[in-house]
Amino acid sequence: MAPITIVFAVIAAVLVFAIAAGVVGREAHRLDAVAPRVVYEIDNAVQFVADNLPAGTQARLTIDEVRALLLGHLNWMSEKDLMPIDVVDKVQNISTPVVADDVTLAAFLLREASTRGVNVLDDVDIVYVVETHNKYLAAIGAVGPEADAI
């Protein structure tokens, strides 16, 4: 091989590497700026919540009642604009943190339970469902960290 051929081969390899590194770096930066793709599946959520509730609450609530409460929770989040539509590949805007108050949510779900046919024998069951559902949302990456106490 002629020395000029070797020089061109080395220059070509360096050029290809530089282009590839630039493209990979640009895409990594772009993907870092967009919201992660979180898939919420109600069946998985119901199973997760039902499996992780305290034993007493598991004994008092059926799977259908857990599903109804989770749907009520999702409706509440939608009413509070906590479930934006069409967030795929949009840049995250976390300049204003959103705080969801569990007490207000529990009161909403107590009212919602009666309209959805859920027979809540103990109010603490609602609190456990909310806490466990929030754990599921955190596990799939749908929510941010808890706010510091004020």
N, C-alpha and C positions, 0 to 999 in steps of 0.2 A: 504494500500500500504506500502510496506517495504521502509525504508529510503534509501536503496541502489537503488531502482527503481526510486525514486524521484531524486536522485543525477544524475543518468544516463539520465533521461529525461531532466533535466536542462542542463547538459553538451551537449546533443544532440541538444537542442534548440539553445544554444549559438553557437555551431559549425555550424549549418545550417544558422544562422543569419550572422556569420562571412564570410562564403563562399558566400552567396548571396550579402553581402555588397562589398566584393572583386570583384565579377563579375560585379556588377552594376557600381562600381567605375572605373574598367578597361574599360568598354564599353563607359562610359561617357567621359573618357579621350580620347579614340580612336575617338569617334564621334566629339569631340571638335577640333581635329587636321585635319579632312578632310573637303573638300569643301562642302558647303551646296548644296543640290539638288535643283537646280533652273530649273523650266520648263517654257520655252518661248513658248507661243502659239501666232502665228501671228494674229489670229482673235481677241484675247483678246487685243493684243498690238494695233491693228488698232482701235478697239473700244475705248480704253483708250485714245489714241492720238487724235482721232477725237472728242471725247467728251470734251477734255481739251484744245483744241486750242482756241485762241481768236476768237470772233465772225466773224471778217472780214476774217480771214484765213479759218474758217469753210465755209464761203460763197463762197470762191474762189476755194477750193479744194474738189474734190469728194472723196468718200471712196476708190475708186479704185486708185486714185492718191496718197492718203495717204499710201495705201498698197505698191504701187510701190516705194515711197520714203523710207518707212521702209525697204523694201527688199534691196534697194540701200545702206542704212545705214548698214544693216547686212553684205552685200558684202564688204563694206569698212572695217568693223571690222574684217572680215575674212582675207582680204588682209594684214591687219596690225597685224595679229596673236593675235587678241584680243578675239577670239572665239576658245579656245583650244578644241580639240577632246578628248573624253573619259576622263572626269575629275571626274567621279563618284567614290567616296571613295578613292581619292588620297589626300595625305597630301598637305595642302596649302603651297605655296612658295611665300610669299609676300615680299621677301627681296629686290626686285627691283620694285618700283612702276611704273605702266604704266600710261602715261599721254596722253589723247586723246584731241587734239586741235579742238575745235568746228569750228574755222574759216576755217581750212583745210578741215574739213568734210563738211561744208556748200558749199565750192567751188566744192568739189567732187560731192555733190548731185545736184548742179546746172547743172553741165555737165551731170550727170547721168539722170537728169529729162528729158532732151531732147531725150536721147536714149531710155527712157522708155515711151515716149509719154505723159509726164506730162507737162501741159501748166502752167508754173509758171508766174502769172501776177505780183507778187511782191516778190522780193528776200527775204524779211523779213519772208515770209511764210516758206521758207526752214529753217530759224533759229528757228522759232517757232516749227516746226516739230522735229528738232534735240533736242531742249530743252525738249519738251514734251516726246519724245521717251526716252531720258536719264532719265527722271523722272519715266517712266514706268520701265525701267531696274533697277533703284534704288529701286522702290517699290517691285519688285519681288526678290530683293536680288542678282541681277546679276552683280552689279558693287560695287566698294568700295566707300569710301568718296572722295569728291573733294579735289584736291591738294591745299596746301597753295599757295597764290600768291608769286611769286618770285620777 
